Amino acid sequence: MDIRKEFLEFFASKNHNIIKSAPLVPDDATLLFTNAGMVQFKDIFTGAVPSPTVPRATSCQLCVRAGGKHNDLENVGYTARHHTLFEMLGNFSFGDYFKKDAIAYAWEFITVNLALPIEKLWVTVHTSDDEAYDLWKEHISEDRIMRFGDKDNFWSMGDTGACGPCSEIFYDQGEEHFNSEEDVMGGEGDRFLEIWNLVFMQYERDSQGVLTPLPKPSIDTGMGLERVIAIKEGVFNNFDSSAFKPLIEKIQSISPTKLTDNNIASFRVIADHVRTVAFMLSQGILFDKVGRGYVARRILRRAVRHGYLLGFREAFMGEIITTLTQMMGGAYNELIEQQDFIQEQVKLEEDRFFKTIASGMELFNNELAKTDKVFSGEVAFLLYDTHGFPLDLTQDMLREKGLEVDIETFEKSMQIQRDTAKQAWKGSGDEINEGDFKKILDSVGVNEFVGYTNITYNSKIVALLDEHFNQVETLKANQSGWIMLDKTPFYATSGGQIGDIGAIEDENNIAIVKETKKLFNINISKVVIEKGNFHISQMVESIVASRGEVSKHHSATHLLQSALKMVLGDTVSQAGSLNDATRLRFDFTYPKAMTKKQLDEVEDLVNSMIARGIPRITEELDIDEAKKKGAIAMFGEKYGDRVRVVQFGDVSVEFCGGTHVNNSADIGSFYITKESGVSSGVRRIEAVVGLAAISYAKNAINTLGTIEQEVKNKDVIQGVLKLKDQIKTLKQEIKDIANNNVAPIQELQIGDAKVVVDIVTNGDIKKIVDDLKNGNEKVAVLLIQPKGDKVALVAGVKNLSIKAGDWIKAIAPIVGGGGGGRPDFAQAGGKDVSKIEQAKDEALQFVKEHL
């Protein structure tokens, strides 16, 4: 039974729209990942955007709980139902049906479609919710309905906002299997398993905690797919169900160690983490040092560490990903489309960690042997900083031993990195008044973008906001704020393309457009009022500036992606972009720096595409038709059923909502200005086209002319090479002078050995020591050299009982330093120049005593 499909089709039969799983990266700055089915509907529930035409929806949402506030990572593999990635089945009503239908639908699906035995089912309601209690009595015996308080049966979006009581459905897994004191309804045991939560959003809670009934109560439900699969298959652990069993069987088939009761947690961790990492990569979350990419990295490294415990010593997860694609690719096509890329990125990251894991484990085990109760925070940081062990991986290893880390010490060392990681996923910082946007949407709806065909347009002002996004009636001279037009030619920042700038004006008033963005699906332009004032319903002319140069860079980015795939292979995928009037920046997945030859080849390919004069074709297609046409999608973007496709002949076909040139020849010339690394496995190309390319070429020609004049040679390469030879010669002359300008060194004879202890102000004292050793059969030499506010010491011994390392160790502390070395050669550094005479005397005394 395909429970996912059964659920969606059931609610589709009840007039619900089937909504695709939203991206794991939510359009919500307060969340690190999408962690519940309702996340993509949050703005509808809060009223920030209007309810859809069909006020019912159902979805199977991919969720991640492995970072930020919601983090189940440390429990995975050791409990029956915790996962870093899971699928949440849900049905939603936006002010349409309420408790009666929600309860009836849930009961019908569970007892008819899933055919779960009624005698195994229990429900809970909030202590105050008599309505839900009475409704449940129509379906289930009253002695199986239990009331609980706010902790168990009241849901809220936050401290304020939409909230309400909830009703949970439980499945009794059997007293014969679970019979502890906690295995009762409301207890902490596993006998009664919660499978579905029905949230009745019926109140608005204000800052004082007062509950006000909502005019249109709503429904939000959530049911874990993995739990339901396990129940239907009669197993008590999700990892024993068909959702995970094929993955664990694959791990068993390639593991150096057989599965046992003692190591089963490692098999489960790997199975869980492979799923999470694969889906993250498929949606553009790449391994990184901060933010979401850091979470992906620590999940993979936790899996590798458990693989290491099983005996793996090289990358192994690629084979498991193949099994995962076979299992889930039908429901999530991105796994199939991106399989090669996912496996490539995983292998690169595995290889990196396997290079350091052995030395890290040695350090860990050495410190563990010395640990009584608390593991060293300094060593935990060293494991993180040098060996790539995330803190929670170290904690996970210690938890198995019943130990903990000295967190306070670790966090002192980690503060800078932690602050950086937090900043990586914070929002823009704009304080947006959602209430005013709701009023605008309710009164005028969304506005229309007409900029694909127009860069000027006669528009009407339908809303004005001040710079803090509060609605106002007018904007006056010298004020800044935001203007919403009924029909706007200004493109809002999206898909890597910078928002349009320009002007909004009439005969007597001028506003300069500084940027354009989209908020709550409304296209608005930030303005500074240069002259006059603007008011709602005013007719104005909207004029876009610099669009042509931005479009050239955007179109060139499409051509660049095609060229990169031709040169580097099809596994190259876009990982981010920026297009403005002066440059383009394109991030792409590739494991190493590009060679000069590869860069030249890419640059030549793009210029040849430009020279061909390829017309641009733009179409709106059904998403499946666009994919059949070979259109490339941007990682992590959410697309509707209809998509805009931009095509340049046989060269480039991409999903894209941006603006473009009509013909590739309009781009002009293309020059790569820089290639660099962004993060592990991600490279960046920066380039210029159009007017920026002309300026770049002109500057290069002028620079070349200046070099010709300076080197006094038309052949600048020969001129530069000649100067390099001259510099090399002069450096050698300076070195020779320094080496020859050495003050006489004091020598004395002790027995048949030559002893040299002195302060040398000039020359290379290492070379002097080597020369003395080479020129004498038995010699002991220690030289001291002041270098600014520092001191260098070098010692050498040949065919004598005294050891150079011991000599240096004895003398270096006098000048505030330390060091050592071999019996025949040693060196050290110090920082107290005032003590060098004392050091010289002590060095001489030491050698006299030990010879």
Secondary structure as the mmCIF struct_conf table of DSSP 4:
data_model
#
loop_
_struct_conf.conf_type_id
_struct_conf.id
_struct_conf.beg_label_comp_id
_struct_conf.beg_label_asym_id
_struct_conf.beg_label_seq_id
_struct_conf.end_label_comp_id
_struct_conf.end_label_asym_id
_struct_conf.end_label_seq_id
HELX_RH_AL_P HELX_RH_AL_P1 ILE A 3 ALA A 12
TURN_TY1_P TURN_TY1_P1 SER A 13 ASN A 15
HELX_LH_PP_P HELX_LH_PP_P1 HIS A 16 HIS A 16
STRN STRN1 ASN A 17 ILE A 19
HELX_LH_PP_P HELX_LH_PP_P2 LYS A 20 PRO A 23
BEND BEND1 LEU A 24 VAL A 25
BEND BEND2 ASP A 27 ASP A 27
TURN_TY1_P TURN_TY1_P2 ALA A 29 THR A 30
BEND BEND3 LEU A 32 PHE A 33
BEND BEND4 ALA A 36 ALA A 36
TURN_TY1_P TURN_TY1_P3 GLY A 37 MET A 38
HELX_RH_3T_P HELX_RH_3T_P1 VAL A 39 PHE A 41
HELX_RH_AL_P HELX_RH_AL_P2 LYS A 42 THR A 46
TURN_TY1_P TURN_TY1_P4 GLY A 47 GLY A 47
BEND BEND5 ALA A 48 VAL A 49
HELX_LH_PP_P HELX_LH_PP_P3 PRO A 50 PRO A 52
BEND BEND6 THR A 53 VAL A 54
STRN STRN2 ARG A 56 VAL A 64
STRN STRN3 ALA A 66 GLY A 67
TURN_TY1_P TURN_TY1_P5 GLY A 68 LYS A 69
STRN STRN4 HIS A 70 ASN A 71
HELX_RH_3T_P HELX_RH_3T_P2 LEU A 73 ASN A 75
TURN_TY1_P TURN_TY1_P6 VAL A 76 TYR A 78
BEND BEND7 THR A 79 ARG A 81
BEND BEND8 THR A 84 THR A 84
STRN STRN5 LEU A 85 SER A 93
BEND BEND9 PHE A 94 ASP A 96
HELX_RH_AL_P HELX_RH_AL_P3 LYS A 99 GLU A 108
HELX_RH_PI_P HELX_RH_PI_P1 PHE A 109 ASN A 113
BEND BEND10 LEU A 114 LEU A 114
HELX_RH_3T_P HELX_RH_3T_P3 ILE A 118 LYS A 120
STRN STRN6 LEU A 121 HIS A 126
TURN_TY1_P TURN_TY1_P7 THR A 127 SER A 128
HELX_RH_AL_P HELX_RH_AL_P4 ASP A 130 TRP A 136
TURN_TY1_P TURN_TY1_P8 LYS A 137 HIS A 139
BEND BEND11 ILE A 140 ILE A 140
HELX_RH_3T_P HELX_RH_3T_P4 GLU A 142 ARG A 144
STRN STRN7 ILE A 145 PHE A 148
HELX_RH_AL_P HELX_RH_AL_P5 ASP A 150 ASN A 153
STRN STRN8 PHE A 154 SER A 156
BEND BEND12 MET A 157 THR A 160
STRN STRN9 GLY A 161 ASP A 172
TURN_TY1_P TURN_TY1_P9 GLU A 175 HIS A 177
BEND BEND13 SER A 180 SER A 180
TURN_TY1_P TURN_TY1_P10 GLU A 181 GLU A 182
BEND BEND14 VAL A 184 VAL A 184
TURN_TY1_P TURN_TY1_P11 MET A 185 GLY A 186
BEND BEND15 GLY A 187 ARG A 191
STRN STRN10 PHE A 192 ARG A 205
TURN_TY1_P TURN_TY1_P12 SER A 207 GLN A 208
STRN STRN11 LEU A 211 GLY A 224
HELX_RH_AL_P HELX_RH_AL_P6 LEU A 225 LYS A 232
TURN_TY1_P TURN_TY1_P13 GLU A 233 GLY A 234
BEND BEND16 PHE A 236 ASN A 237
HELX_RH_3T_P HELX_RH_3T_P5 ASN A 238 ASP A 240
BEND BEND17 SER A 241 SER A 241
TURN_TY1_P TURN_TY1_P14 SER A 242 PHE A 244
HELX_RH_AL_P HELX_RH_AL_P7 LYS A 245 ILE A 254
BEND BEND18 PRO A 256 THR A 257
TURN_TY1_P TURN_TY1_P15 ASP A 261 ASN A 263
HELX_RH_AL_P HELX_RH_AL_P8 ILE A 264 SER A 282
TURN_TY1_P TURN_TY1_P16 GLN A 283 GLY A 284
BEND BEND19 LYS A 289 VAL A 290
HELX_RH_AL_P HELX_RH_AL_P9 GLY A 291 LEU A 309
TURN_TY1_P TURN_TY1_P17 LEU A 310 GLY A 311
BEND BEND20 GLU A 314 GLU A 314
HELX_RH_AL_P HELX_RH_AL_P10 MET A 317 MET A 328
TURN_TY1_P TURN_TY1_P18 GLY A 329 ALA A 331
HELX_RH_AL_P HELX_RH_AL_P11 ASN A 333 GLU A 337
TURN_TY1_P TURN_TY1_P19 GLN A 338 GLN A 338
HELX_RH_AL_P HELX_RH_AL_P12 GLN A 339 ALA A 369
TURN_TY1_P TURN_TY1_P20 LYS A 370 LYS A 370
BEND BEND21 ASP A 372 LYS A 373
STRN STRN12 VAL A 374 PHE A 375
HELX_RH_AL_P HELX_RH_AL_P13 GLY A 377 HIS A 387
HELX_RH_AL_P HELX_RH_AL_P14 LEU A 391 ARG A 399
TURN_TY1_P TURN_TY1_P21 GLU A 400 GLY A 402
STRN STRN13 GLU A 404 VAL A 405
HELX_RH_AL_P HELX_RH_AL_P15 ILE A 407 GLN A 423
TURN_TY1_P TURN_TY1_P22 ALA A 424 TRP A 425
HELX_RH_AL_P HELX_RH_AL_P16 GLU A 434 VAL A 444
STRN STRN14 GLU A 448 PHE A 449
TURN_TY1_P TURN_TY1_P23 GLY A 451 THR A 453
BEND BEND22 ILE A 455 ILE A 455
STRN STRN15 THR A 456 ASP A 466
TURN_TY1_P TURN_TY1_P24 GLU A 467 HIS A 468
BEND BEND23 PHE A 469 PHE A 469
STRN STRN16 GLN A 471 VAL A 472
BEND BEND24 GLU A 473 GLU A 473
STRN STRN17 THR A 474 LYS A 476
TURN_TY1_P TURN_TY1_P25 ALA A 477 ASN A 478
STRN STRN18 SER A 480 LEU A 485
BEND BEND25 ASP A 486 ASP A 486
STRN STRN19 LYS A 487 THR A 488
HELX_LH_PP_P HELX_LH_PP_P4 PHE A 490 ALA A 492
BEND BEND26 THR A 493 THR A 493
STRN STRN20 SER A 494 SER A 494
TURN_TY1_P TURN_TY1_P26 GLY A 495 GLY A 496
STRN STRN21 GLN A 497 GLN A 497
HELX_LH_PP_P HELX_LH_PP_P5 ILE A 498 ASP A 500
STRN STRN22 ILE A 501 GLU A 505
BEND BEND27 GLU A 507 ASN A 508
STRN STRN23 ILE A 510 LEU A 519
TURN_TY1_P TURN_TY1_P27 PHE A 520 ASN A 521
STRN STRN24 ILE A 522 LYS A 531
BEND BEND28 GLY A 532 GLY A 532
STRN STRN25 ASN A 533 HIS A 535
TURN_TY1_P TURN_TY1_P28 ILE A 536 SER A 537
STRN STRN26 MET A 539 ALA A 545
BEND BEND29 SER A 546 SER A 546
HELX_RH_AL_P HELX_RH_AL_P17 ARG A 547 LEU A 568
TURN_TY1_P TURN_TY1_P29 ASP A 570 THR A 571
STRN STRN27 GLN A 574 ASN A 579
BEND BEND30 ALA A 581 THR A 582
STRN STRN28 LEU A 584 THR A 589
BEND BEND31 PRO A 591 LYS A 592
HELX_LH_PP_P HELX_LH_PP_P6 ALA A 593 THR A 595
HELX_RH_AL_P HELX_RH_AL_P18 LYS A 596 ALA A 611
TURN_TY1_P TURN_TY1_P30 ARG A 612 GLY A 613
HELX_LH_PP_P HELX_LH_PP_P7 ILE A 614 ILE A 614
STRN STRN29 PRO A 615 PRO A 615
STRN STRN30 ARG A 616 ASP A 622
HELX_RH_AL_P HELX_RH_AL_P19 ILE A 623 LYS A 628
TURN_TY1_P TURN_TY1_P31 LYS A 629 GLY A 630
HELX_LH_PP_P HELX_LH_PP_P8 ALA A 631 ALA A 631
STRN STRN31 ILE A 632 ILE A 632
HELX_LH_PP_P HELX_LH_PP_P9 ALA A 633 MET A 634
TURN_TY1_P TURN_TY1_P32 PHE A 635 GLY A 636
BEND BEND32 ASP A 641 ASP A 641
STRN STRN32 ARG A 642 PHE A 648
TURN_TY1_P TURN_TY1_P33 GLY A 649 VAL A 651
STRN STRN33 SER A 652 PHE A 655
BEND BEND33 GLY A 658 GLY A 658
BEND BEND34 ASN A 662 ASN A 662
STRN STRN34 ASN A 663 ASN A 663
HELX_RH_3T_P HELX_RH_3T_P6 SER A 664 ILE A 667
STRN STRN35 PHE A 670 SER A 679
TURN_TY1_P TURN_TY1_P34 SER A 680 GLY A 681
STRN STRN36 VAL A 682 VAL A 689
HELX_RH_AL_P HELX_RH_AL_P20 GLY A 690 VAL A 711
TURN_TY1_P TURN_TY1_P35 LYS A 712 LYS A 712
BEND BEND35 LYS A 714 ASP A 715
HELX_RH_AL_P HELX_RH_AL_P21 VAL A 716 ASN A 740
HELX_LH_PP_P HELX_LH_PP_P10 ALA A 743 GLN A 746
STRN STRN37 GLU A 747 ILE A 750
TURN_TY1_P TURN_TY1_P36 GLY A 751 ASP A 752
STRN STRN38 ALA A 753 ILE A 759
BEND BEND36 ASN A 762 GLY A 763
HELX_RH_AL_P HELX_RH_AL_P22 ILE A 765 GLY A 775
BEND BEND37 GLU A 777 LYS A 778
STRN STRN39 VAL A 779 LYS A 787
TURN_TY1_P TURN_TY1_P37 GLY A 788 ASP A 789
STRN STRN40 LYS A 790 LYS A 798
BEND BEND38 ASN A 799 ILE A 802
HELX_RH_AL_P HELX_RH_AL_P23 ALA A 804 ILE A 811
HELX_RH_3T_P HELX_RH_3T_P7 ALA A 812 VAL A 815
TURN_TY1_P TURN_TY1_P38 GLY A 816 GLY A 816
STRN STRN41 GLY A 818 GLY A 821
BEND BEND39 PRO A 823 ASP A 824
STRN STRN42 PHE A 825 GLY A 830
BEND BEND40 LYS A 831 LYS A 831
HELX_RH_3T_P HELX_RH_3T_P8 VAL A 833 LYS A 835
HELX_RH_AL_P HELX_RH_AL_P24 ILE A 836 HIS A 850
#
